[in-house]
Amino acid sequence: MNFAFLVHARDCTDIQRKYKIAKFFPKSWVEFWCLHWPPFVVTKITGLKSEKNKNELNGFIIGVPMTAKQMIEYKQVAQKKIIKAIKLAEKKGAKIIGLGALTSSVTRGGIDICDKVSATVTTGHVYTTHIVSSTAMKAVEKMELDPQKIKIAVVGAAGSVGYSCALTLAKNGYCNFMLIDMEKKNKRLDELCEELKKIGKNIKMEKNHQIGNIKDSDIIISATNSPEAVIKPEDLKRGAIIVDDAQPSDISPEIKKERPDVLILDGGVVYTPGVSNHFDFGFAEKENNYCCLAEVMILAANDWLEKNCLGYTDIKNLETLRDAGKKMGFDVGCFQQGGEKYDEQKLTDFKKFLNNNK
């Protein structure tokens, strides 16, 4: 089964990386070009094989030429381009198509466009929930922290991934949560609190609308759909560990420069052995991919058109996708940030730092 995955530029530098000539033009010109250029094939994905007959499947990454900021500011334009991008993928034979980054949020998880296209559409949020949660739990284990004592902040907790990550972590023994999202999403936060209460009476939770209230959190999972960084250096305690799943990143560049006492982990990275997308997405290792793209691969390899995810995540399918991915050799990617892999010495030093500051 052929498949495709939609992406867009995080900012103008992504456009310049794809088209070198764009470096010689003013930013305003590049942005104007983005708004008026049609979707295009970024690259072909090779190496993925059917789980049924081991035949190689054809995959395509389709570019929606808009920056993250433009996706939010020009939502109707973005939706029209996304539909055109899906139709381009359909011409390539794609039967299942994943919505990457903000192409999901600006279409309400695909709900606004699913009746306008023939292919099955998925947000990739189910497998993303698994990988982001697993990355956080792997970090906790690596640093020998106590899941029942540490505080987990979820920034973007009302969103599909943030909401489901909180539930997944609670089911795995984590007990103390700070749930952060915008005030207009308060009803959704209330629903999450009720779901958490059902998991265990010992679970503590606070909800808040101000980023600064993550200050005393040990682990921060960041999964907003903001086009700009929302977490600043002053928002974090010494020894905080951030699992950043947002595209573009929720983490201010100043944190890496000013806060060596904080560990930042890219949260949505999957090791996909044997699969190559022939494009530099900035990962630390060649066989790394985005987890939302990995979900599309799992669905295509297993010929599961009915396992699509629209709107909010239904985590009932999480174990099915997790097990299918594991069978294919998919796993949490190496600890990395901004394309740089953390070596064991760096992780050991951070663990010692945490122990010395208890």
C-alpha positions as CSV (number, residue, x, y, z in Angstrom):
1,M,0.0,0.0,0.0
2,N,1.5,3.3,-1.1
3,F,1.5,6.1,1.5
4,A,2.4,9.8,2.0
5,F,3.1,12.3,4.7
6,L,2.5,16.0,4.6
7,V,5.0,18.5,6.0
8,H,5.5,22.3,6.0
9,A,8.4,24.6,6.7
10,R,8.9,25.5,10.3
11,D,10.3,28.9,9.1
12,C,12.1,30.3,6.1
13,T,15.4,28.4,6.9
14,D,13.6,25.1,6.0
15,I,12.7,26.6,2.6
16,Q,16.3,27.7,2.2
17,R,17.6,24.2,3.0
18,K,15.5,22.7,0.3
19,Y,16.1,25.5,-2.2
20,K,19.6,26.9,-1.9
21,I,18.7,29.9,-4.2
22,A,16.2,31.1,-1.5
23,K,19.2,32.1,0.7
24,F,19.8,35.0,-1.7
25,F,16.4,36.6,-1.4
26,P,14.8,38.7,1.4
27,K,12.7,36.8,4.0
28,S,9.6,38.7,2.8
29,W,10.1,37.4,-0.8
30,V,10.5,33.8,0.4
31,E,7.3,34.1,2.5
32,F,5.4,35.6,-0.5
33,W,6.6,32.6,-2.6
34,C,5.4,30.2,0.1
35,L,1.9,31.6,-0.1
36,H,1.6,31.2,-3.8
37,W,3.5,28.1,-4.7
38,P,1.6,24.8,-5.0
39,P,2.4,21.6,-3.0
40,F,5.2,19.5,-4.3
41,V,7.0,16.1,-3.7
42,V,9.8,16.7,-1.3
43,T,11.3,13.2,-1.4
44,K,10.5,9.6,-1.8
45,I,10.6,7.2,1.1
46,T,12.3,3.8,0.5
47,G,12.9,0.7,2.4
48,L,9.5,0.1,4.0
49,K,8.2,-3.4,3.3
50,S,4.7,-4.9,3.6
51,E,4.3,-7.1,6.6
52,K,2.1,-9.4,4.5
53,N,4.3,-10.2,1.4
54,K,7.5,-8.2,2.1
55,N,7.2,-6.2,-1.1
56,E,8.6,-2.7,-0.9
57,L,6.1,0.1,-0.5
58,N,6.3,3.5,-2.2
59,G,6.2,6.4,0.2
60,F,6.2,10.2,-0.5
61,I,6.8,13.2,1.6
62,I,4.6,16.1,0.2
63,G,5.5,19.6,1.0
64,V,2.9,22.3,1.8
65,P,4.9,25.4,1.1
66,M,4.0,27.6,4.1
67,T,5.8,28.4,7.3
68,A,4.3,27.5,10.7
69,K,3.4,31.1,11.3
70,Q,1.6,31.3,7.9
71,M,-0.3,28.1,8.6
72,I,-1.9,29.8,11.7
73,E,-2.4,33.2,10.1
74,Y,-3.8,32.0,6.8
75,K,-5.8,29.0,7.9
76,Q,-8.1,28.9,4.9
77,V,-5.2,29.1,2.5
78,A,-3.5,26.3,4.4
79,Q,-6.5,24.1,4.2
80,K,-6.8,24.5,0.5
81,K,-3.1,23.7,0.1
82,I,-3.4,20.6,2.3
83,I,-6.3,19.3,0.1
84,K,-4.1,19.9,-3.0
85,A,-1.2,18.1,-1.3
86,I,-3.4,15.1,-0.5
87,K,-4.7,15.0,-4.1
88,L,-1.1,15.1,-5.3
89,A,-0.3,12.2,-3.0
90,E,-3.3,10.3,-4.4
91,K,-2.0,10.8,-7.9
92,K,1.2,9.0,-6.7
93,G,-1.0,6.1,-5.6
94,A,-1.1,6.9,-1.9
95,K,-3.9,5.2,-0.1
96,I,-3.1,6.5,3.4
97,I,-1.8,9.9,4.2
98,G,-0.4,11.4,7.4
99,L,-0.8,15.0,8.5
100,G,2.5,16.3,9.9
101,A,3.0,19.2,12.2
102,L,0.4,22.0,11.9
103,T,-1.3,20.4,8.9
104,S,-3.2,18.4,11.6
105,S,-4.2,21.2,13.9
106,V,-5.4,23.7,11.2
107,T,-7.7,21.0,9.8
108,R,-9.0,20.0,13.3
109,G,-7.2,16.7,13.1
110,G,-8.3,16.1,9.5
111,I,-12.0,16.5,10.3
112,D,-12.4,19.6,8.1
113,I,-10.9,17.9,5.0
114,C,-11.6,14.2,5.2
115,D,-14.8,14.5,3.1
116,K,-13.0,16.3,0.3
117,V,-10.4,13.6,-0.4
118,S,-10.5,9.9,-1.2
119,A,-7.5,8.6,0.7
120,T,-7.5,7.6,4.4
121,V,-6.1,10.4,6.5
122,T,-4.4,10.0,9.9
123,T,-2.9,12.5,12.3
124,G,-0.3,10.1,13.6
125,H,-1.2,11.1,17.2
126,V,-1.7,7.6,18.5
127,Y,1.9,6.4,17.9
128,T,3.2,9.9,18.8
129,T,1.6,9.5,22.2
130,H,3.4,6.1,22.6
131,I,6.8,7.5,21.6
132,V,6.6,10.8,23.5
133,S,5.5,9.0,26.7
134,S,8.1,6.3,26.2
135,T,10.8,8.9,25.8
136,A,9.8,10.6,29.1
137,M,9.7,7.3,30.9
138,K,13.0,6.2,29.4
139,A,14.5,9.5,30.7
140,V,13.1,8.9,34.2
141,E,14.5,5.4,34.2
142,K,17.9,6.6,32.9
143,M,18.1,9.3,35.6
144,E,16.8,6.9,38.3
145,L,13.9,9.1,39.3
146,D,10.9,7.9,41.2
147,P,7.7,8.1,39.1
148,Q,5.6,8.4,42.2
149,K,7.5,11.4,43.5
150,I,8.4,13.5,40.5
151,K,6.1,16.2,39.1
152,I,5.1,16.0,35.4
153,A,4.0,19.1,33.6
154,V,2.2,18.7,30.3
155,V,2.2,21.9,28.2
156,G,-0.6,21.7,25.7
157,A,-2.5,19.2,27.9
158,A,-5.8,19.9,26.2
159,G,-4.4,18.9,22.8
160,S,-4.6,15.4,21.4
161,V,-1.0,14.3,22.2
162,G,-0.7,16.1,25.5
163,Y,-4.0,14.8,26.7
164,S,-3.2,11.2,25.8
165,C,0.4,11.4,27.2
166,A,-1.0,12.4,30.6
167,L,-3.3,9.4,30.6
168,T,-0.6,7.1,29.4
169,L,1.8,8.2,32.1
170,A,-0.8,7.9,34.8
171,K,-1.5,4.4,33.7
172,N,2.2,3.7,34.1
173,G,2.4,4.8,37.7
174,Y,3.0,8.6,37.5
175,C,1.0,10.4,40.1
176,N,1.6,14.1,40.1
177,F,0.6,16.3,37.1
178,M,0.6,20.0,36.2
179,L,-1.7,20.5,33.2
180,I,-1.1,23.6,31.2
181,D,-3.2,25.0,28.4
182,M,-5.0,28.1,27.2
183,E,-8.0,29.3,29.3
184,K,-10.4,28.8,26.4
185,K,-9.6,25.1,26.6
186,N,-10.5,24.8,30.3
187,K,-13.4,22.4,29.6
188,R,-11.1,20.0,27.9
189,L,-8.7,20.2,30.9
190,D,-11.6,19.4,33.2
191,E,-12.4,16.3,31.1
192,L,-8.7,15.2,31.4
193,C,-8.8,15.7,35.2
194,E,-11.9,13.5,35.4
195,E,-10.2,10.8,33.3
196,L,-7.1,10.9,35.5
197,K,-9.2,10.5,38.6
198,K,-10.6,7.3,37.1
199,I,-7.1,5.8,36.8
200,G,-6.2,6.1,40.4
201,K,-7.3,7.9,43.6
202,N,-3.7,8.7,44.5
203,I,-3.2,10.8,41.4
204,K,-2.7,14.5,42.1
205,M,-3.3,17.1,39.4
206,E,-3.4,20.9,39.0
207,K,-4.5,22.8,35.9
208,N,-3.3,26.2,35.0
209,H,-3.1,28.6,32.1
210,Q,0.3,30.2,32.7
211,I,3.5,28.6,31.5
212,G,5.4,30.0,34.5
213,N,3.6,27.4,36.7
214,I,5.8,24.6,35.4
215,K,8.6,26.1,37.5
216,D,8.6,23.3,40.1
217,S,8.1,20.4,37.6
218,D,10.8,17.7,37.1
219,I,9.6,16.5,33.7
220,I,8.0,18.8,31.1
221,I,6.2,17.3,28.1
222,S,5.6,20.1,25.6
223,A,3.1,19.4,22.8
224,T,1.5,22.7,21.7
225,N,0.5,23.8,18.2
226,S,2.1,27.2,18.8
227,P,4.0,28.6,15.8
228,E,6.5,30.2,18.3
229,A,8.5,29.1,21.3
230,V,6.4,29.2,24.5
231,I,8.9,28.0,27.2
232,K,11.6,30.4,28.3
233,P,14.7,30.0,30.5
234,E,13.1,31.5,33.5
235,D,10.2,29.0,33.4
236,L,12.4,26.0,34.4
237,K,13.8,24.7,37.7
238,R,17.4,23.4,38.0
239,G,17.6,19.9,36.7
240,A,14.3,20.0,34.7
241,I,14.0,17.5,31.8
242,I,12.0,18.7,28.8
243,V,10.6,16.3,26.2
244,D,9.7,18.6,23.3
245,D,7.3,17.1,20.8
246,A,6.2,20.4,19.2
247,Q,7.0,21.2,15.5
248,P,8.1,24.0,15.4
249,S,9.8,23.6,18.8
250,D,8.2,25.0,21.9
251,I,11.6,25.6,23.5
252,S,13.2,29.0,23.3
253,P,16.8,28.8,21.8
254,E,18.0,30.8,24.9
255,I,17.4,27.7,27.1
256,K,20.2,25.8,25.4
257,K,22.5,28.8,25.7
258,E,21.6,29.9,29.2
259,R,20.5,26.8,31.1
260,P,23.1,24.0,31.0
261,D,21.4,22.7,34.1
262,V,18.4,21.6,32.0
263,L,18.2,18.6,29.7
264,I,16.2,19.0,26.5
265,L,15.1,15.9,24.6
266,D,13.4,15.8,21.2
267,G,10.3,13.9,21.9
268,G,8.9,12.7,18.6
269,V,11.8,10.7,17.2
270,V,11.6,7.1,16.1
271,Y,14.2,4.6,15.1
272,T,12.9,3.1,11.8
273,P,15.5,0.5,10.6
274,G,15.9,0.0,6.9
275,V,13.7,3.0,6.0
276,S,15.2,6.1,4.4
277,N,13.4,9.4,3.5
278,H,16.4,10.8,1.5
279,F,16.0,14.2,3.1
280,D,17.8,15.9,6.0
281,F,15.2,16.6,8.7
282,G,17.9,17.3,11.1
283,F,17.9,14.1,13.1
284,A,21.0,12.8,14.9
285,E,20.9,9.4,13.1
286,K,20.1,8.5,9.5
287,E,17.3,6.0,10.3
288,N,15.4,8.3,12.6
289,N,12.0,9.6,11.6
290,Y,9.1,11.6,13.0
291,C,6.7,9.4,15.1
292,C,3.6,10.7,13.2
293,L,5.3,9.6,10.0
294,A,6.2,6.3,11.6
295,E,2.5,5.7,12.4
296,V,1.6,6.1,8.7
297,M,4.4,3.5,7.9
298,I,3.0,1.1,10.4
299,L,-0.5,1.4,9.0
300,A,0.6,1.1,5.4
301,A,2.9,-1.9,6.1
302,N,0.0,-3.7,7.8
303,D,-2.6,-2.6,5.3
304,W,-4.7,-1.0,8.0
305,L,-6.8,1.6,6.3
306,E,-9.4,1.5,9.1
307,K,-7.0,2.5,11.8
308,N,-7.1,6.2,11.0
309,C,-7.2,8.8,13.6
310,L,-9.2,12.0,13.1
311,G,-9.8,14.7,15.7
312,Y,-8.7,13.8,19.2
313,T,-6.6,10.7,19.8
314,D,-8.3,7.4,20.6
315,I,-5.6,5.7,22.6
316,K,-7.5,2.3,22.4
317,N,-5.3,1.7,19.3
318,L,-2.1,2.6,21.1
319,E,-1.1,-0.9,22.1
320,T,-2.0,-2.3,18.7
321,L,0.3,0.3,16.9
322,R,3.0,-0.1,19.6
323,D,3.1,-3.9,19.1
324,A,3.0,-3.6,15.3
325,G,5.8,-1.1,15.4
326,K,7.9,-3.2,17.7
327,K,7.5,-6.2,15.4
328,M,8.9,-4.0,12.5
329,G,11.8,-3.0,14.7
330,F,10.6,0.5,15.4
331,D,11.6,2.0,18.7
332,V,12.3,5.3,20.6
333,G,15.1,7.1,18.9
334,C,18.3,7.9,20.7
335,F,18.4,10.8,23.2
336,Q,19.0,13.9,21.0
337,Q,18.3,17.6,20.7
338,G,18.5,19.7,17.6
339,G,20.3,17.0,15.6
340,E,22.9,16.3,18.2
341,K,23.0,12.9,20.0
342,Y,23.7,12.9,23.7
343,D,26.6,10.7,24.5
344,E,26.7,8.5,27.7
345,Q,29.1,10.9,29.4
346,K,26.7,13.8,29.0
347,L,23.8,11.8,30.4
348,T,25.9,10.4,33.3
349,D,27.0,14.0,34.2
350,F,23.4,15.2,34.2
351,K,22.4,12.2,36.5
352,K,25.2,13.2,38.9
353,F,24.0,16.8,38.8
354,L,20.5,15.7,39.8
355,N,21.8,13.5,42.6
356,N,23.9,16.3,44.0
357,N,21.0,18.7,43.9
358,K,18.3,16.6,45.6
